[in-house]
Amino acid sequence: MRRGAIGCLSCIFWLSGCGYVGPVLPPSPQLPQAITDLKAIERGDQIVITFTTPVRTTDNLAIKQFSEIDLRIGSASIPFDFDQWAATATQYSLTPPPANDLDDPQPLPLKKTIPVSEWLNKRVAVAVRTAVKKTDHYSPWSNRAVLEVVPPLSPPQAKAIATAHGVLLTWEPQGAEMEYRVYRQGPGDQAPVQIGTSKSTDYLDTAAQYETAYTYTVVATKGSVESLTSEPIPIKPIDKFPPSVPASITALGGPESIEISWQRSPEPDLKGYYLYRSVSGGPFERIADLLTLPTYSDRKVEHGHTYRYEVTAIDQKGNESAKSAPAEVVF
């Protein structure tokens, strides 16, 4: 009876051992993946550094909380060596972001600003690494951002005026190799939208509409250095600009009339034309009502007179162009 019980127990232990399916896994080293999107620019009198935290460790586990963000700036020597750089680089404190959702971890954006005065006229490298477990369990260093730190650029002193072709922005030059970004905020915009760039000291916004309020700003840039934005420039362009002067006017005499024609005006807001006539050297007087086509048959003519004609263009706002060159015919 005892021998049978011992045999059963041995069988039970043997069967339980058969449930083991693999080797025992070591604990995760909890090393975050390296940051790959670090950026650093000089904006105004600050160095602005941005990046997002990784969401997983090197063994693909979701990261809930970071214990340290190790951000450093140091001399960007050539050739560059990370160990030598890190040994002398200045470390800047950065508060770790809030805890992440382990079921759906998301990259968390971080930002640090450092006064330009601390690194003025130096070539520096910026990099960051993170830890989630202990300070001796760091991720690899991130990508490097290298900057030539120079005296800050001044915000452009810009002005805006309405022209016949759009809103013209102008500003004072700030030196060679400069580029300027132009932003516009209209009635439907939640924030300023970049509408173009200029390497000169002006920019013409041909897409601006009359009777619409806009606010413009301009940023000066040079490489990785940019100024703060200019003071906002509000403007509501009003259409006070007449169409272009009609061209190529001709007058041809027929049996009972004089046929006048001219080149069609290109303006999209054109309303029509006014025709003026002078008889035998007399003053020019407007004849006919507003013309919508660039032709007219003058039937109120008499033989033995000299007729001269001039044309103006009218837009939807009632702005009238200057008179065209005269066309003359002896009838």
Secondary structure, DSSP 8 states (H G I E B T S, - for coil): -HHHHHHHHHHHHHHHHTT--S---------B------EEEEETTEEEEEEE--SBBTTS-B----SEEEEEEEE--SS--HHHHHHH-EEE---------TTS----EEEEEEEGGGSTT-EEEEEEEEESS-TTSB------EEEE--S------EEEEEETTEEEEEE----TT-EEEEEEE-TT-SS-EEEEEESSSEEEETT--TT--EEEEEEEEETTEE------EEE--------------EEEE-SS-EEEE------TTEEEEEEEEEETT---EEEEEEESSSEEEE----TT-EEEEEEEEEETT--B------EEEE-
